[in-house]
Amino acid sequence: MIQSFKMALSSISSSKMRSFLTMLGIIIGVTSLVVLVSLVNGAVTSIDESMSAAGNTKLTVTVSNDKGKPLTLDDMAQFGKEPEISEIAPAETESVTAKSDKKSGDVSVTGTTPGYFKIQDLKLAAGRSLKKADVDSSSYTAVINHYMAQQLFGTDQVVGRNVIIGGRQFLIAGVLKKSDNNGWNMNTMEAYIPYSTLMRSSEKVKAVNNFVIWADSEADMRAAESKITSLLLERFHNDQKAFRVDNELEFVKMVESTNRTMLLMLGGIAGISLIVGGIGIMNIMLVSVTERTREIGIRKAVGAGYKDIMVQFLVEAVVISLIGCAIGILLSWGIVAVADQVMTEYHFSLSPGVIWISVGFSTTIGIVFGSYPANKAARKKPIEALRFS
């Protein structure tokens, strides 16, 4: 076996360009598999971490048709008295322009109430959160995220300063901590203002059409989902299409299902690339067998048997495939490392599992597609092989 390995390396090194072209399909297939799986896993892991940080016992309610009975902040207070509901908060988001003394930019402004900060696990770096008094008085008070403070003011020490949001002046009451979990909105300017203030200043928002609910446990969340559904059906004349209730656990399951589907699809695409690479190995090995017919004849003449020749060429095919796999893994490591530096909101890294799968698949490809050329070489008759020129 060691002798066959040495002969395989000698054959590969004697025709470097042809060997490289032979393993090109394997390189592309392995690189595709490892990079795509690593990127998908990195993105999904970031989403999972973000949802885990906020907890998975949250309900999101969307009203699409209020049947002439719009929900109000008083309704939120009433719903919040249900024992299954720990926190409840309306949440309506608009995109407007925000300005400081020197800079401006688009900001996602969310009208809400104090409970929203607990539900979404929004933590303060400085100042205070919204208070019930802010909502009751429709005050022009805002809590902004770290990114907005840095973009508009160049510092997060902005509590007590004024900012123009949607053409109106707001007092900055607090600044949120920089978040590492919300990968999809880390670089978005965000502001949170009293819901009553948004209703007063916005032409679009005149009622509560979206709100979120927090429960202390999965059991309470299920009970809260049932209760809020019952209350809204009663209010909207049993019209199930008038609103929609989504729970976080179902979203987590959907993400996991999508992840599995994507991984299967990506694995299939990469697998096809590897099979094409295997066909390339087989074709080049057949050419190599033909060119080395005289060498095979000499080896058989001095005592090499069927098994010796079979192993020699089979090892050569596997070595070519594994070298291609190694190059593909190195390329993948470089690409994933660059992606991790460029897309800082996500964390990408090579998965040991997919690397071992690549190695196993490449070995199998080498054995399967190297078997036919190896068998053809091993079956050559010494006399006929020695006559070949």
Secondary structure, 3 states (H helix, E strand, C coil): CHHHHHHHHHHHHHCHHHHHHHHHHHHHHHHHHHHHHHHHHHHHHHHHHHHHHHCCCEEEEEECCCCCCCECHHHHHHHCCCCCCCEEEECEEEEEEEECCCCEEEEEEEEECCHHHHHCCCCEEEECCCCHHHHHHCCCEEEECHHHHHHHHCCCCCCCCEEEECCEEEEEEEEECCCCCCCCCCCCCEEEEEHHHHHHHCCCCCCECEEEEECCCHHHHHHHHHHHHHHHHHHCCCCHHHEEEEEHHHHHHHHHHHHHHHHHHHHHHHHHHHHHHHHHHHHHHHHHHHHCHHHHHHHHHCCCCHHHHHHHHHHHHHHHHHHHHHHHHHHHHHHHHHHHHHCCCCCCCCCHHHHHHHHHHHHHHHHHHHHHHHHHHHCCCHHHHHHCC
